[in-house]
């Protein structure tokens, strides 16, 4: 298989006009204002940048760019101008997206090396380390291409890209460096998640995903991986996971990843469980889905992949927090051995569930993993899943749904969302929604009415978390790019990796 493009990010002290690179990247806000770097470069380039603005060919609006060739007037062969929009609306994600757009353009141009000076447009308005991290993450996001099964390199893309984050002042380079180091780790983890999510169901089934988790854990001394196979699941009474996986020859697995930091966590830092849904392919089972776009159902594993990649990131960051990652993995297929509408399933918690729809399978595998996490006395439980189409109906492909039983946990996740650029929106959950999930012939049913489906699904999950602080992230619609964006190519997004990693980083830093 072809290797995914290799990206290397580093910092360098260099005068901007003397920066020898294929492309020097700078940003401009649409509402003007003096810019020392652009002014100095424009002088060297004979006023070329200013002429673009005068002609109206480059206004600095979001998602716009202009490319100038230096003709030897500066050391860089090209200057890429990126629009940053209005200064008053600028955030860290403005910078992250700009870096991603630059990296994506570099791959399309087939250049080997680019230099980012985007942060200079922001002045001291944002913390330097945070800007360094955002640019590093953006470099990985924008440069990513999924073509490992394309046997011929028809587009001629290069196998690697070197990204330098440059500044002329050594103190600024020093301030950027810690954030860049963290951004490299998070960016690589998200690229890993995107590749795993993009791989099809004939490559990634539950046993293969379990093996990938074990292989990853072997490279991380602070992570221990345990796999519950079908026999162990049956012995433990994990009926939800077994039922969903009963129609496939690829038998279900529960993947347990225990991260134990080398540095002892503060007593104020809770033990966190991350639970991710991993349906490696979702046909809907006997309640089969329409044929159109069913190929996209390989992405129903992205919640579990996000947990796997987050464990990788926090282990490489060496964060002092105890984390248990749980990934229930199954393939939901119709066959003579599939679970059926009308079945009553006994879950790991002992609660019984009447099956009304075999395509409401995510909650059936998550409930066993959530109950297990609660049994392990995890103080905070966060689950992440492509759970309901209803969430996408409510929020579109712009924000993930966030539901929780704890306001402080919601506030922390909202802050992490703002910093990471992975947006969330709080939706309600409560007794009125839980009431809809009660069955007349079992404790619960696995589907409610057509109204408020994201909220009733969350209320179903809430029945299995005991007394823990709990949050549910419904990432339906956030898991896949259906068309190219400034964040890169069509396919898996790796959504949740930055969000969960940022939450854990903040948890350690702010207690």
Steps between C-alpha positions, in 0.01 A plus 500: 500500500607855434615693808295798614692822438768556762496840670780651708443822694767706675581858601778716358643845571552683173443843349187473287656640181795263544287190561599250233195287432265398220211702643498769770149531645365820656150608599303821459179614668225643283457811715859610437728640765879523487692176455873526553585169331286555189624859477865392503440221248300730273787747494739224392250377239464843342148565626350181354289424807365854517406490131290189557307683771460814289363300208262317731655164410569420864282645776592282797153345519475147648583207270679725248863488395745646254833359382793721400829389346799677649725497189804489731412821686475304826635157594160329482395388152135591563291700746155367584259760639208358697184687595428500875169688495412770754752554776230532767369151414842332504548195720752221533296305247546783250872433525457122493287518186746735331789263571290211367418693184871574450598135546225384265613749234860383546402139430309608189801702383723195561755702697730348759530777756287788626554763770211635708511855634124518550519571872660840447172643371346429843766693691472435873124446486529126560743297717809403300498135607133466404575653158790260450278203581222621270737542206658158553160333519391686189807381309399137558133561429548677168773279360318173568399295198347154513628305201672198650309260271563698180751277322618768257619842605297674232498838675877489547474614862822500697550258784585761761460863597725705727328782686698767684342750738730798467569827678781751500497544879655221711271569799194448281642175364558382857144593597352318201706181543311325788171543320648375175625187678153430639339577164723248326384225737132592468527547123664162450238335721218656299660388173522149646130518587412616149689213341342240730154642436552509123600135478212285376316228686682219320822638652377621840257259664471454881792254533719717275416812702585314818834395350571859396435616856739237637763596243469866600521421871823309445661827383377690808657382828233676709207324326377148564254338257256224598258337256175324596417255221162339441553230761593754767215732400259212543647407837461859620145527368560787256180424313473831319834468324444131427156563352618769259792287381300178472430530126863527389771240460738763642420460866475798738772623733526734796832685489632632833789750498631598842729804507706529819727808497856484625437821697243451777186708438386762748226386737280768345517338155225239456537163334341533155339235283477562125249272329482491119252325273672283237254344261748401230215478250135579556254352253220559749470126559156353431362858510719556197601845378431630147771407249588863417811614686524176696870498413533790746407264784865402535521832690273372777815401687631855533406549866711201598782613272494844666547334840788288367677804352439709812666234715796515262520879531477519878760223539743689274421826682560313830202666666466420873144369495368145527288413198313184408410469133219262409419415138210259444544371144248308290380461142123541456391267218183306415519121499327196640672559832428875529313650788144592408236765565298369793796333673564580866869536585653484847788751519812497718328719762218246535249736339291348224437668165221434250630529144273705276757582233827319435635822344495661846806289573750756627327545832490122543878464486566820693276405792717198584820705484350787703385262773848346509659846533264586785591171670869598482419811710595747228396840633446654157361307202494653152360302209536596134299347219346549159177417676197661336398652170272718715804689631606585146143613423519732800853637463606426143863419425626791709486397866491183707219452748602515867278353770594462865390467860760749628525872423868528593593217262299672226685827562838326480408324176365823351827673585697214344278524191572871465875449533518193276269627227281188530164659571225364726150614591319395816174311455263401782462169671279415795210304642255597226734348240582199717128432537477447123758223521307285748357174369181328609661157486864579598685765697575706188446502124772591255301752294264783588267710289620693194526823702811601696686187398844629606365586846313173556809305391712691752241438771520128423877509552462695824328200656834316505749747651417469869605804705787613276521842339412422142501665159385363167635631169284418199733560205264396220576731209840596640674174417550545126577771244267443204690759297850649530544778756790710623550214745582264217365220291170314482468228764542455873554811709641354821251719688530473876874446526581870546193556717565213742875560515446870572250414774756269664781755464284767663393259773864454598594866470198652671410217737 
